[in-house]
């Protein structure tokens, strides 16, 4: 006899997620069948994810139109450009950075079919104007993709200081992989970005 249809459906749905193999998926289904409370909690949490959208200014994930940082008038006129929202959370956790963020989500990579059109350059220029930004800090991975993307993003921008994290940050690594101390050091010891 085969498992019920709903069992198979959930097993497939879980197995289609990253990091969840067939055995883990099977175990989770069995666990959820017998734990009604956990199941309901999970259903509600998943539904609530629908509330998450992107901040219209910086692209950060948030509930509502504008994220907390963009809504905060006391932030410094500095912007840290990062690849993903998780880096923003990590930098915020360090508690030391008081500037703003801009999330770009993609790095230019012709071999993966990601062209410069994916980079929100116009939105970034509007952001610089809106928040009267006086310094841009490039916080993208310092490998070829990160470099190419950074050059594209800041090309043609005049009258604003442009910095990057020091070369001590391991190549190709996201800043979200740094511990808070290293991250703070990197942000404090930033160096000029040469165009
Ligand atoms: Zn924002």
Backbone and ligand atoms as CSV (ligand in chain L), in Angstrom:
chain,resi,resn,atom,element,x,y,z
A,1,UNK,N,N,0.840,-1.212,0.000
A,1,UNK,CA,C,0.000,0.000,0.000
A,1,UNK,C,C,0.868,1.253,0.000
A,2,UNK,N,N,0.416,2.256,-0.756
A,2,UNK,CA,C,1.176,3.509,-0.870
A,2,UNK,C,C,0.737,4.502,0.204
A,3,UNK,N,N,1.594,5.486,0.537
A,3,UNK,CA,C,1.149,6.516,1.493
A,3,UNK,C,C,-0.004,7.338,0.902
A,4,UNK,N,N,-0.831,7.965,1.758
A,4,UNK,CA,C,-1.925,8.814,1.258
A,4,UNK,C,C,-1.394,9.934,0.358
A,5,UNK,N,N,-2.281,10.445,-0.521
A,5,UNK,CA,C,-1.882,11.471,-1.482
A,5,UNK,C,C,-1.305,12.718,-0.802
A,6,UNK,N,N,-1.967,13.157,0.289
A,6,UNK,CA,C,-1.520,14.388,0.967
A,6,UNK,C,C,-0.111,14.195,1.549
A,7,UNK,N,N,0.160,12.984,1.969
A,7,UNK,CA,C,1.475,12.630,2.507
A,7,UNK,C,C,2.535,12.791,1.406
A,8,UNK,N,N,2.232,12.216,0.258
A,8,UNK,CA,C,3.183,12.281,-0.859
A,8,UNK,C,C,3.383,13.728,-1.328
A,9,UNK,N,N,2.268,14.465,-1.355
A,9,UNK,CA,C,2.327,15.853,-1.828
A,9,UNK,C,C,3.250,16.697,-0.932
A,10,UNK,N,N,3.070,16.560,0.375
A,10,UNK,CA,C,3.900,17.340,1.293
A,10,UNK,C,C,5.367,16.881,1.217
A,11,UNK,N,N,5.556,15.589,1.100
A,11,UNK,CA,C,6.921,15.061,1.007
A,11,UNK,C,C,7.629,15.661,-0.215
A,12,UNK,N,N,6.898,15.751,-1.312
A,12,UNK,CA,C,7.494,16.331,-2.526
A,12,UNK,C,C,7.773,17.818,-2.370
A,13,UNK,N,N,6.812,18.500,-1.729
A,13,UNK,CA,C,6.983,19.953,-1.538
A,13,UNK,C,C,8.213,20.226,-0.677
A,14,UNK,N,N,8.374,19.456,0.385
A,14,UNK,CA,C,9.522,19.663,1.278
A,14,UNK,C,C,10.825,19.305,0.567
A,15,UNK,N,N,10.791,18.219,-0.172
A,15,UNK,CA,C,11.978,17.741,-0.869
A,15,UNK,C,C,12.423,18.717,-1.971
A,16,UNK,N,N,11.479,19.547,-2.437
A,16,UNK,CA,C,11.841,20.512,-3.485
A,16,UNK,C,C,12.562,21.727,-2.907
A,17,UNK,N,N,12.609,21.835,-1.570
A,17,UNK,CA,C,13.278,22.978,-0.941
A,17,UNK,C,C,14.786,22.747,-0.878
A,18,UNK,N,N,15.573,23.850,-0.858
A,18,UNK,CA,C,17.014,23.656,-0.747
A,18,UNK,C,C,17.381,23.008,0.592
A,19,UNK,N,N,18.414,22.219,0.610
A,19,UNK,CA,C,18.951,21.597,1.841
A,19,UNK,C,C,18.091,20.464,2.389
A,20,UNK,N,N,16.911,20.191,1.816
A,20,UNK,CA,C,16.075,19.108,2.344
A,20,UNK,C,C,16.052,17.929,1.372
A,21,UNK,N,N,16.697,16.847,1.773
A,21,UNK,CA,C,16.753,15.647,0.943
A,21,UNK,C,C,15.527,14.778,1.184
A,22,UNK,N,N,15.383,13.678,0.445
A,22,UNK,CA,C,14.188,12.821,0.558
A,22,UNK,C,C,13.978,12.234,1.948
A,23,UNK,N,N,15.057,11.890,2.633
A,23,UNK,CA,C,14.894,11.268,3.955
A,23,UNK,C,C,14.412,12.290,4.984
A,24,UNK,N,N,15.033,13.478,4.950
A,24,UNK,CA,C,14.590,14.542,5.864
A,24,UNK,C,C,13.130,14.898,5.571
A,25,UNK,N,N,12.775,14.975,4.283
A,25,UNK,CA,C,11.399,15.314,3.903
A,25,UNK,C,C,10.423,14.286,4.492
A,26,UNK,N,N,10.774,13.033,4.373
A,26,UNK,CA,C,9.934,11.942,4.896
A,26,UNK,C,C,9.762,12.081,6.415
A,27,UNK,N,N,10.855,12.351,7.087
A,27,UNK,CA,C,10.805,12.461,8.557
A,27,UNK,C,C,9.947,13.642,8.986
A,28,UNK,N,N,10.098,14.757,8.245
A,28,UNK,CA,C,9.310,15.940,8.584
A,28,UNK,C,C,7.811,15.673,8.403
A,29,UNK,N,N,7.452,14.990,7.329
A,29,UNK,CA,C,6.032,14.673,7.092
A,29,UNK,C,C,5.508,13.843,8.262
A,30,UNK,N,N,6.257,12.820,8.654
A,30,UNK,CA,C,5.821,11.952,9.752
A,30,UNK,C,C,5.694,12.740,11.053
A,31,UNK,N,N,6.633,13.630,11.264
A,31,UNK,CA,C,6.599,14.463,12.467
A,31,UNK,C,C,5.365,15.364,12.466
A,32,UNK,N,N,5.110,15.986,11.323
A,32,UNK,CA,C,4.008,16.948,11.242
A,32,UNK,C,C,2.630,16.272,11.351
A,33,UNK,N,N,2.523,15.040,10.883
A,33,UNK,CA,C,1.250,14.323,10.979
A,33,UNK,C,C,0.815,14.198,12.446
A,34,UNK,N,N,1.788,13.937,13.307
A,34,UNK,CA,C,1.442,13.684,14.709
A,34,UNK,C,C,1.615,14.886,15.632
A,35,UNK,N,N,1.980,16.046,15.091
A,35,UNK,CA,C,2.153,17.244,15.917
A,35,UNK,C,C,1.315,18.407,15.371
A,36,UNK,N,N,0.053,18.352,15.740
A,36,UNK,CA,C,-0.897,19.325,15.203
A,36,UNK,C,C,-0.503,20.773,15.499
A,37,UNK,N,N,-0.028,21.019,16.712
A,37,UNK,CA,C,0.310,22.386,17.116
A,37,UNK,C,C,1.450,22.965,16.260
A,38,UNK,N,N,2.482,22.159,16.085
A,38,UNK,CA,C,3.634,22.584,15.263
A,38,UNK,C,C,3.186,22.841,13.826
A,39,UNK,N,N,2.268,21.993,13.392
A,39,UNK,CA,C,1.783,22.101,12.024
A,39,UNK,C,C,1.042,23.420,11.821
A,40,UNK,N,N,0.176,23.741,12.784
A,40,UNK,CA,C,-0.586,24.983,12.661
A,40,UNK,C,C,0.317,26.201,12.747
A,41,UNK,N,N,1.283,26.107,13.616
A,41,UNK,CA,C,2.257,27.193,13.762
A,41,UNK,C,C,3.003,27.426,12.440
A,42,UNK,N,N,3.382,26.332,11.810
A,42,UNK,CA,C,4.110,26.404,10.544
A,42,UNK,C,C,3.219,26.993,9.444
A,43,UNK,N,N,1.966,26.553,9.408
A,43,UNK,CA,C,1.028,27.076,8.400
A,43,UNK,C,C,0.887,28.591,8.562
A,44,UNK,N,N,0.696,29.036,9.812
A,44,UNK,CA,C,0.528,30.477,10.048
A,44,UNK,C,C,1.775,31.261,9.676
A,45,UNK,N,N,2.937,30.730,10.043
A,45,UNK,CA,C,4.193,31.443,9.725
A,45,UNK,C,C,4.375,31.568,8.224
A,46,UNK,N,N,4.049,30.526,7.507
A,46,UNK,CA,C,4.193,30.560,6.046
A,46,UNK,C,C,3.234,31.582,5.434
A,47,UNK,N,N,2.003,31.615,5.965
A,47,UNK,CA,C,1.031,32.601,5.451
A,47,UNK,C,C,1.531,34.011,5.688
A,48,UNK,N,N,2.111,34.239,6.859
A,48,UNK,CA,C,2.555,35.587,7.205
A,48,UNK,C,C,3.697,36.068,6.319
A,49,UNK,N,N,4.405,35.130,5.709
A,49,UNK,CA,C,5.491,35.517,4.792
A,49,UNK,C,C,4.968,36.344,3.612
A,50,UNK,N,N,3.676,36.163,3.318
A,50,UNK,CA,C,3.078,36.929,2.215
A,50,UNK,C,C,3.113,38.430,2.463
A,51,UNK,N,N,3.249,38.804,3.726
A,51,UNK,CA,C,3.290,40.234,4.048
A,51,UNK,C,C,4.606,40.876,3.629
A,52,UNK,N,N,5.624,40.047,3.385
A,52,UNK,CA,C,6.944,40.596,3.090
A,52,UNK,C,C,7.049,41.053,1.644
A,53,UNK,N,N,7.496,42.286,1.496
A,53,UNK,CA,C,7.761,42.833,0.165
A,53,UNK,C,C,9.121,43.506,0.178
A,54,UNK,N,N,9.401,44.292,-0.843
A,54,UNK,CA,C,10.689,44.980,-0.904
A,54,UNK,C,C,10.504,46.472,-0.673
A,55,UNK,N,N,11.385,47.048,0.108
A,55,UNK,CA,C,11.364,48.493,0.369
A,55,UNK,C,C,11.500,49.233,-0.956
A,56,UNK,N,N,10.648,50.235,-1.165
A,56,UNK,CA,C,10.659,50.911,-2.467
A,56,UNK,C,C,11.928,51.743,-2.682
A,57,UNK,N,N,12.638,52.042,-1.615
A,57,UNK,CA,C,13.865,52.827,-1.779
A,57,UNK,C,C,15.112,51.942,-1.913
A,58,UNK,N,N,15.316,51.045,-0.944
A,58,UNK,CA,C,16.609,50.346,-0.871
A,58,UNK,C,C,16.539,48.876,-1.298
A,59,UNK,N,N,15.326,48.331,-1.489
A,59,UNK,CA,C,15.210,46.942,-1.914
A,59,UNK,C,C,15.285,45.942,-0.774
A,60,UNK,N,N,15.389,46.415,0.459
A,60,UNK,CA,C,15.440,45.515,1.609
A,60,UNK,C,C,14.078,44.841,1.801
A,61,UNK,N,N,14.073,43.593,2.321
A,61,UNK,CA,C,12.791,42.963,2.597
A,61,UNK,C,C,12.166,43.623,3.826
A,62,UNK,N,N,10.866,43.844,3.764
A,62,UNK,CA,C,10.183,44.457,4.904
A,62,UNK,C,C,8.680,44.249,4.774
A,63,UNK,N,N,7.957,44.497,5.871
A,63,UNK,CA,C,6.499,44.462,5.828
A,63,UNK,C,C,6.069,45.910,5.664
A,64,UNK,N,N,5.383,46.217,4.610
A,64,UNK,CA,C,5.041,47.616,4.328
A,64,UNK,C,C,5.893,48.144,3.188
A,65,UNK,N,N,5.662,49.420,2.844
A,65,UNK,CA,C,6.310,50.004,1.658
A,65,UNK,C,C,7.764,50.391,1.891
A,66,UNK,N,N,8.055,50.820,3.116
A,66,UNK,CA,C,9.382,51.369,3.405
A,66,UNK,C,C,9.993,50.636,4.588
A,67,UNK,N,N,11.265,50.295,4.484
A,67,UNK,CA,C,11.908,49.551,5.579
A,67,UNK,C,C,12.235,50.483,6.741
A,68,UNK,N,N,12.577,49.863,7.855
A,68,UNK,CA,C,12.866,50.615,9.075
A,68,UNK,C,C,14.027,51.594,8.910
A,69,UNK,N,N,15.048,51.161,8.184
A,69,UNK,CA,C,16.237,52.007,8.035
A,69,UNK,C,C,15.919,53.223,7.160
A,70,UNK,N,N,15.228,53.003,6.058
A,70,UNK,CA,C,14.873,54.129,5.182
A,70,UNK,C,C,13.942,55.110,5.899
A,71,UNK,N,N,13.127,54.584,6.828
A,71,UNK,CA,C,12.191,55.444,7.549
A,71,UNK,C,C,12.871,56.198,8.694
A,72,UNK,N,N,14.102,55.822,9.003
A,72,UNK,CA,C,14.808,56.398,10.148
A,72,UNK,C,C,15.592,57.647,9.716
A,73,UNK,N,N,15.148,58.795,10.214
A,73,UNK,CA,C,15.786,60.052,9.789
A,73,UNK,C,C,17.153,60.276,10.427
A,74,UNK,N,N,17.455,59.484,11.440
A,74,UNK,CA,C,18.723,59.711,12.144
A,74,UNK,C,C,19.905,58.924,11.595
A,75,UNK,N,N,19.690,58.180,10.524
A,75,UNK,CA,C,20.800,57.433,9.938
A,75,UNK,C,C,21.778,58.393,9.264
A,76,UNK,N,N,23.066,57.994,9.239
A,76,UNK,CA,C,24.082,58.821,8.577
A,76,UNK,C,C,23.897,58.760,7.063
A,77,UNK,N,N,24.450,59.752,6.374
A,77,UNK,CA,C,24.280,59.826,4.912
A,77,UNK,C,C,25.295,58.974,4.164
A,78,UNK,N,N,25.450,57.750,4.636
A,78,UNK,CA,C,26.392,56.804,4.051
A,78,UNK,C,C,25.568,55.611,3.592
A,79,UNK,N,N,25.921,55.008,2.458
A,79,UNK,CA,C,25.170,53.813,2.052
A,79,UNK,C,C,26.115,52.638,1.822
A,80,UNK,N,N,25.755,51.498,2.376
A,80,UNK,CA,C,26.513,50.264,2.175
A,80,UNK,C,C,25.767,49.429,1.141
A,81,UNK,N,N,26.448,49.132,0.027
A,81,UNK,CA,C,25.822,48.341,-1.034
A,81,UNK,C,C,26.109,46.867,-0.781
A,82,UNK,N,N,25.049,46.073,-0.666
A,82,UNK,CA,C,25.220,44.636,-0.406
A,82,UNK,C,C,24.420,43.820,-1.406
A,83,UNK,N,N,24.728,42.529,-1.437
A,83,UNK,CA,C,24.036,41.665,-2.376
A,83,UNK,C,C,22.668,41.218,-1.860
A,84,UNK,N,N,22.568,40.868,-0.577
A,84,UNK,CA,C,21.302,40.295,-0.107
A,84,UNK,C,C,20.868,40.871,1.240
A,85,UNK,N,N,19.576,40.725,1.562
A,85,UNK,CA,C,19.051,41.222,2.835
A,85,UNK,C,C,19.755,40.626,4.053
A,86,UNK,N,N,20.291,39.420,3.895
A,86,UNK,CA,C,20.883,38.753,5.057
A,86,UNK,C,C,22.140,39.471,5.525
A,87,UNK,N,N,22.826,40.111,4.583
A,87,UNK,CA,C,23.987,40.897,4.952
A,87,UNK,C,C,23.580,42.125,5.767
A,88,UNK,N,N,22.424,42.690,5.414
A,88,UNK,CA,C,21.927,43.835,6.178
A,88,UNK,C,C,21.667,43.410,7.621
A,89,UNK,N,N,21.002,42.258,7.796
A,89,UNK,CA,C,20.730,41.783,9.152
A,89,UNK,C,C,22.035,41.592,9.922
A,90,UNK,N,N,23.029,41.038,9.245
A,90,UNK,CA,C,24.301,40.765,9.903
A,90,UNK,C,C,24.998,42.058,10.342
A,91,UNK,N,N,25.003,43.048,9.459
A,91,UNK,CA,C,25.647,44.320,9.803
A,91,UNK,C,C,24.866,45.009,10.928
A,92,UNK,N,N,23.538,44.948,10.853
A,92,UNK,CA,C,22.722,45.542,11.915
A,92,UNK,C,C,23.004,44.861,13.255
A,93,UNK,N,N,23.212,43.538,13.227
A,93,UNK,CA,C,23.527,42.789,14.449
A,93,UNK,C,C,24.807,43.299,15.096
A,94,UNK,N,N,25.754,43.732,14.271
A,94,UNK,CA,C,27.024,44.214,14.824
A,94,UNK,C,C,26.781,45.495,15.622
A,95,UNK,N,N,25.672,46.172,15.345
A,95,UNK,CA,C,25.252,47.327,16.152
A,95,UNK,C,C,26.114,48.569,15.997
A,96,UNK,N,N,27.084,48.559,15.096
A,96,UNK,CA,C,28.033,49.668,15.015
A,96,UNK,C,C,27.776,50.579,13.815
A,97,UNK,N,N,27.186,50.030,12.801
A,97,UNK,CA,C,27.012,50.791,11.568
A,97,UNK,C,C,25.726,51.611,11.669
A,98,UNK,N,N,25.822,52.910,11.375
A,98,UNK,CA,C,24.644,53.780,11.537
A,98,UNK,C,C,24.177,54.368,10.207
A,99,UNK,N,N,24.724,53.828,9.117
A,99,UNK,CA,C,24.368,54.356,7.811
A,99,UNK,C,C,23.173,53.628,7.198
A,100,UNK,N,N,23.018,53.800,5.896
A,100,UNK,CA,C,21.910,53.180,5.185
A,100,UNK,C,C,22.406,51.999,4.356
A,101,UNK,N,N,21.478,51.306,3.687
A,101,UNK,CA,C,21.824,50.128,2.880
A,101,UNK,C,C,21.181,50.237,1.509
A,102,UNK,N,N,21.762,49.518,0.566
A,102,UNK,CA,C,21.105,49.336,-0.728
A,102,UNK,C,C,21.368,47.901,-1.148
A,103,UNK,N,N,20.285,47.145,-1.421
A,103,UNK,CA,C,20.412,45.713,-1.724
A,103,UNK,C,C,20.229,45.504,-3.232
A,104,UNK,N,N,21.187,44.855,-3.883
A,104,UNK,CA,C,21.070,44.733,-5.349
A,104,UNK,C,C,20.657,43.333,-5.838
A,105,UNK,N,N,20.750,42.315,-4.990
A,105,UNK,CA,C,20.256,40.951,-5.282
A,105,UNK,C,C,21.028,40.172,-6.349
A,106,UNK,N,N,21.619,40.847,-7.334
A,106,UNK,CA,C,22.309,40.115,-8.405
A,106,UNK,C,C,23.704,40.662,-8.584
A,107,UNK,N,N,24.600,39.816,-9.063
A,107,UNK,CA,C,25.925,40.264,-9.489
A,107,UNK,C,C,26.017,39.958,-10.979
A,108,UNK,N,N,26.617,40.864,-11.724
A,108,UNK,CA,C,26.735,40.656,-13.167
A,108,UNK,C,C,27.586,39.410,-13.423
A,109,UNK,N,N,27.046,38.493,-14.238
A,109,UNK,CA,C,27.757,37.256,-14.526
A,109,UNK,C,C,27.300,36.710,-15.873
A,110,UNK,N,N,27.988,37.105,-16.956
A,110,UNK,CA,C,27.570,36.656,-18.291
A,110,UNK,C,C,27.441,35.133,-18.386
A,111,UNK,N,N,28.331,34.391,-17.704
A,111,UNK,CA,C,28.277,32.931,-17.819
A,111,UNK,C,C,27.000,32.354,-17.194
A,112,UNK,N,N,26.405,33.098,-16.249
A,112,UNK,CA,C,25.149,32.629,-15.646
A,112,UNK,C,C,23.947,33.364,-16.236
A,113,UNK,N,N,24.212,34.130,-17.293
A,113,UNK,CA,C,23.119,34.847,-17.965
A,113,UNK,C,C,22.610,36.057,-17.203
A,114,UNK,N,N,23.429,36.587,-16.289
A,114,UNK,CA,C,22.989,37.773,-15.540
A,114,UNK,C,C,23.696,39.004,-16.112
A,115,UNK,N,N,22.912,39.816,-16.811
A,115,UNK,CA,C,23.503,40.982,-17.472
A,115,UNK,C,C,23.358,42.212,-16.587
A,116,UNK,N,N,23.976,43.315,-17.038
A,116,UNK,CA,C,23.950,44.565,-16.276
A,116,UNK,C,C,22.534,45.104,-16.089
A,117,UNK,N,N,21.608,44.685,-16.974
A,117,UNK,CA,C,20.225,45.171,-16.842
A,117,UNK,C,C,19.591,44.780,-15.511
A,118,UNK,N,N,20.108,43.706,-14.924
A,118,UNK,CA,C,19.556,43.232,-13.646
A,118,UNK,C,C,19.957,44.137,-12.478
A,119,UNK,N,N,20.940,44.987,-12.698
A,119,UNK,CA,C,21.448,45.834,-11.607
A,119,UNK,C,C,20.633,47.133,-11.558
A,120,UNK,N,N,20.018,47.421,-10.403
A,120,UNK,CA,C,19.105,48.575,-10.327
A,120,UNK,C,C,19.851,49.913,-10.234
A,121,UNK,N,N,20.529,50.271,-11.321
A,121,UNK,CA,C,21.376,51.475,-11.299
A,121,UNK,C,C,20.566,52.770,-11.147
A,122,UNK,N,N,19.461,52.851,-11.877
A,122,UNK,CA,C,18.638,54.070,-11.795
A,122,UNK,C,C,18.058,54.247,-10.401
A,123,UNK,N,N,17.589,53.127,-9.863
A,123,UNK,CA,C,17.009,53.158,-8.522
A,123,UNK,C,C,18.086,53.602,-7.514
A,124,UNK,N,N,19.307,53.146,-7.752
A,124,UNK,CA,C,20.415,53.488,-6.862
A,124,UNK,C,C,20.711,54.990,-6.945
A,125,UNK,N,N,20.706,55.520,-8.145
A,125,UNK,CA,C,20.982,56.959,-8.311
A,125,UNK,C,C,19.898,57.809,-7.640
A,126,UNK,N,N,18.659,57.341,-7.744
A,126,UNK,CA,C,17.552,58.042,-7.067
A,126,UNK,C,C,17.744,57.983,-5.556
A,127,UNK,N,N,18.184,56.831,-5.101
A,127,UNK,CA,C,18.423,56.626,-3.666
A,127,UNK,C,C,19.464,57.630,-3.153
A,128,UNK,N,N,20.558,57.768,-3.923
A,128,UNK,CA,C,21.646,58.677,-3.530
A,128,UNK,C,C,21.109,60.101,-3.380
A,129,UNK,N,N,20.216,60.465,-4.305
A,129,UNK,CA,C,19.659,61.806,-4.305
A,129,UNK,C,C,18.684,61.978,-3.134
A,130,UNK,N,N,17.761,61.039,-3.021
A,130,UNK,CA,C,16.738,61.093,-1.958
A,130,UNK,C,C,17.342,61.255,-0.573
A,131,UNK,N,N,18.383,60.465,-0.304
A,131,UNK,CA,C,18.940,60.437,1.050
A,131,UNK,C,C,20.206,61.281,1.170
A,132,UNK,N,N,20.465,62.104,0.164
A,132,UNK,CA,C,21.620,63.025,0.188
A,132,UNK,C,C,22.891,62.303,0.637
A,133,UNK,N,N,23.167,61.186,-0.027
A,133,UNK,CA,C,24.289,60.322,0.353
A,133,UNK,C,C,25.633,60.988,0.020
A,134,UNK,N,N,26.556,60.966,0.974
A,134,UNK,CA,C,27.862,61.575,0.746
A,134,UNK,C,C,28.972,60.529,0.589
A,135,UNK,N,N,28.665,59.277,0.935
A,135,UNK,CA,C,29.662,58.228,0.750
A,135,UNK,C,C,28.987,56.892,0.418
A,136,UNK,N,N,29.553,56.218,-0.592
A,136,UNK,CA,C,29.066,54.882,-0.970
A,136,UNK,C,C,30.120,53.880,-0.494
A,137,UNK,N,N,29.704,52.855,0.241
A,137,UNK,CA,C,30.645,51.795,0.621
A,137,UNK,C,C,30.245,50.536,-0.148
A,138,UNK,N,N,31.157,50.024,-0.944
A,138,UNK,CA,C,30.879,48.802,-1.697
A,138,UNK,C,C,31.099,47.606,-0.767
A,139,UNK,N,N,30.033,46.870,-0.485
A,139,UNK,CA,C,30.137,45.702,0.401
A,139,UNK,C,C,29.853,44.413,-0.352
A,140,UNK,N,N,30.140,44.415,-1.660
A,140,UNK,CA,C,29.893,43.222,-2.490
A,140,UNK,C,C,31.083,42.277,-2.371
A,141,UNK,N,N,30.897,41.005,-2.714
A,141,UNK,CA,C,32.033,40.076,-2.654
A,141,UNK,C,C,33.184,40.608,-3.524
A,142,UNK,N,N,34.422,40.436,-3.070
A,142,UNK,CA,C,35.530,41.020,-3.847
A,142,UNK,C,C,36.134,40.029,-4.847
A,143,UNK,N,N,35.248,39.352,-5.578
A,143,UNK,CA,C,35.708,38.510,-6.690
A,143,UNK,C,C,35.352,39.223,-7.995
A,144,UNK,N,N,35.560,38.574,-9.113
A,144,UNK,CA,C,35.361,39.241,-10.405
A,144,UNK,C,C,33.919,39.749,-10.561
A,145,UNK,N,N,32.941,38.910,-10.216
A,145,UNK,CA,C,31.541,39.307,-10.373
A,145,UNK,C,C,31.216,40.550,-9.529
A,146,UNK,N,N,31.712,40.538,-8.297
A,146,UNK,CA,C,31.475,41.666,-7.395
A,146,UNK,C,C,32.121,42.938,-7.925
A,147,UNK,N,N,33.340,42.805,-8.457
A,147,UNK,CA,C,34.083,43.958,-8.987
A,147,UNK,C,C,33.347,44.565,-10.181
A,148,UNK,N,N,32.998,43.696,-11.136
A,148,UNK,CA,C,32.342,44.165,-12.362
A,148,UNK,C,C,31.040,44.887,-11.996
A,149,UNK,N,N,30.298,44.291,-11.084
A,149,UNK,CA,C,29.020,44.874,-10.666
A,149,UNK,C,C,29.241,46.230,-9.987
A,150,UNK,N,N,30.250,46.299,-9.121
A,150,UNK,CA,C,30.532,47.551,-8.413
A,150,UNK,C,C,30.898,48.657,-9.399
A,151,UNK,N,N,31.750,48.339,-10.368
A,151,UNK,CA,C,32.140,49.348,-11.364
A,151,UNK,C,C,30.921,49.832,-12.137
A,152,UNK,N,N,30.094,48.894,-12.527
A,152,UNK,CA,C,28.894,49.271,-13.284
A,152,UNK,C,C,27.998,50.186,-12.451
A,153,UNK,N,N,27.823,49.828,-11.199
A,153,UNK,CA,C,26.905,50.560,-10.324
A,153,UNK,C,C,27.359,52.005,-10.082
A,154,UNK,N,N,28.657,52.212,-9.901
A,154,UNK,CA,C,29.120,53.565,-9.523
A,154,UNK,C,C,29.656,54.370,-10.708
A,155,UNK,N,N,29.706,53.753,-11.873
A,155,UNK,CA,C,30.218,54.435,-13.048
A,155,UNK,C,C,29.399,55.696,-13.329
A,156,UNK,N,N,30.107,56.815,-13.500
A,156,UNK,CA,C,29.428,58.070,-13.835
A,156,UNK,C,C,28.939,58.847,-12.618
A,157,UNK,N,N,29.068,58.280,-11.428
A,157,UNK,CA,C,28.614,58.993,-10.228
A,157,UNK,C,C,29.701,59.992,-9.817
A,158,UNK,N,N,29.300,61.247,-9.665
A,158,UNK,CA,C,30.283,62.303,-9.353
A,158,UNK,C,C,29.956,62.965,-8.017
A,159,UNK,N,N,30.996,63.452,-7.365
A,159,UNK,CA,C,30.794,64.254,-6.161
A,159,UNK,C,C,30.432,63.443,-4.924
A,160,UNK,N,N,30.561,62.125,-4.981
A,160,UNK,CA,C,30.288,61.289,-3.812
A,160,UNK,C,C,31.512,60.412,-3.572
A,161,UNK,N,N,31.949,60.363,-2.319
A,161,UNK,CA,C,33.093,59.523,-1.972
A,161,UNK,C,C,32.714,58.051,-2.147
A,162,UNK,N,N,33.617,57.259,-2.714
A,162,UNK,CA,C,33.316,55.834,-2.887
A,162,UNK,C,C,34.396,54.995,-2.197
A,163,UNK,N,N,33.960,54.113,-1.311
A,163,UNK,CA,C,34.903,53.279,-0.550
A,163,UNK,C,C,34.575,51.811,-0.754
A,164,UNK,N,N,35.498,50.973,-0.303
A,164,UNK,CA,C,35.257,49.534,-0.317
A,164,UNK,C,C,35.828,48.960,0.967
A,165,UNK,N,N,35.495,47.712,1.234
A,165,UNK,CA,C,36.045,47.088,2.436
A,165,UNK,C,C,37.506,46.718,2.160
A,166,UNK,N,N,38.347,46.690,3.183
A,166,UNK,CA,C,39.761,46.427,2.950
A,166,UNK,C,C,40.006,45.024,2.396
A,167,UNK,N,N,41.180,44.816,1.817
A,167,UNK,CA,C,41.448,43.553,1.131
A,167,UNK,C,C,41.567,42.371,2.095
A,168,UNK,N,N,41.531,42.635,3.399
A,168,UNK,CA,C,41.575,41.559,4.397
A,168,UNK,C,C,40.344,40.673,4.353
A,169,UNK,N,N,39.254,41.195,3.766
A,169,UNK,CA,C,38.033,40.398,3.649
A,169,UNK,C,C,38.302,39.300,2.612
A,170,UNK,N,N,38.116,38.027,2.975
A,170,UNK,CA,C,38.452,36.933,2.055
A,170,UNK,C,C,37.784,37.087,0.688
A,171,UNK,N,N,38.500,36.769,-0.330
A,171,UNK,CA,C,37.992,36.943,-1.696
A,171,UNK,C,C,36.754,36.100,-1.955
A,172,UNK,N,N,35.810,36.710,-2.629
A,172,UNK,CA,C,34.626,35.975,-3.051
A,172,UNK,C,C,33.633,35.723,-1.929
A,173,UNK,N,N,33.954,36.212,-0.731
A,173,UNK,CA,C,33.047,35.906,0.362
A,173,UNK,C,C,32.024,37.009,0.567
A,174,UNK,N,N,30.823,36.618,0.944
A,174,UNK,CA,C,29.810,37.586,1.310
A,174,UNK,C,C,30.160,38.130,2.673
A,175,UNK,N,N,29.830,39.397,2.892
A,175,UNK,CA,C,30.149,39.912,4.216
A,175,UNK,C,C,29.282,39.268,5.299
A,176,UNK,N,N,28.194,38.585,4.883
A,176,UNK,CA,C,27.365,37.948,5.912
A,176,UNK,C,C,28.081,36.773,6.565
A,177,UNK,N,N,29.196,36.320,5.944
A,177,UNK,CA,C,29.914,35.198,6.546
A,177,UNK,C,C,30.943,35.670,7.581
A,178,UNK,N,N,31.067,36.996,7.747
A,178,UNK,CA,C,32.059,37.501,8.707
A,178,UNK,C,C,31.444,37.574,10.108
A,179,UNK,N,N,32.306,37.397,11.121
A,179,UNK,CA,C,31.791,37.559,12.478
A,179,UNK,C,C,31.663,39.061,12.757
A,180,UNK,N,N,30.830,39.446,13.747
A,180,UNK,CA,C,30.553,40.868,13.946
A,180,UNK,C,C,31.813,41.722,14.143
A,181,UNK,N,N,32.822,41.196,14.830
A,181,UNK,CA,C,34.025,41.985,15.079
A,181,UNK,C,C,34.759,42.268,13.762
A,182,UNK,N,N,34.986,41.218,12.968
A,182,UNK,CA,C,35.674,41.370,11.678
A,182,UNK,C,C,34.892,42.315,10.768
A,183,UNK,N,N,33.595,42.165,10.824
A,183,UNK,CA,C,32.725,43.001,10.000
A,183,UNK,C,C,32.870,44.469,10.393
A,184,UNK,N,N,32.870,44.722,11.677
A,184,UNK,CA,C,33.008,46.094,12.163
A,184,UNK,C,C,34.369,46.667,11.772
A,185,UNK,N,N,35.408,45.832,11.947
A,185,UNK,CA,C,36.763,46.251,11.556
A,185,UNK,C,C,36.799,46.616,10.076
A,186,UNK,N,N,36.180,45.749,9.264
A,186,UNK,CA,C,36.180,45.949,7.813
A,186,UNK,C,C,35.468,47.255,7.449
A,187,UNK,N,N,34.365,47.513,8.136
A,187,UNK,CA,C,33.600,48.727,7.839
A,187,UNK,C,C,34.355,49.976,8.289
A,188,UNK,N,N,35.074,49.858,9.395
A,188,UNK,CA,C,35.810,50.997,9.930
A,188,UNK,C,C,37.057,51.293,9.092
A,189,UNK,N,N,37.718,50.225,8.620
A,189,UNK,CA,C,38.981,50.408,7.885
A,189,UNK,C,C,38.787,50.425,6.383
A,190,UNK,N,N,37.653,50.923,5.938
A,190,UNK,CA,C,37.395,50.930,4.504
A,190,UNK,C,C,38.410,51.792,3.751
A,191,UNK,N,N,38.625,51.437,2.507
A,191,UNK,CA,C,39.640,52.109,1.681
A,191,UNK,C,C,38.972,52.702,0.438
A,192,UNK,N,N,39.625,53.684,-0.217
A,192,UNK,CA,C,39.009,54.281,-1.403
A,192,UNK,C,C,38.789,53.247,-2.506
A,193,UNK,N,N,37.699,53.384,-3.208
A,193,UNK,CA,C,37.410,52.515,-4.347
A,193,UNK,C,C,37.928,53.255,-5.585
A,194,UNK,N,N,38.941,52.674,-6.251
A,194,UNK,CA,C,39.557,53.360,-7.407
A,194,UNK,C,C,38.797,53.016,-8.678
A,195,UNK,N,N,38.352,54.046,-9.349
A,195,UNK,CA,C,37.644,53.817,-10.626
A,195,UNK,C,C,38.628,53.798,-11.784
L,1,ZN,ZN,ZN,14.666,50.723,2.680
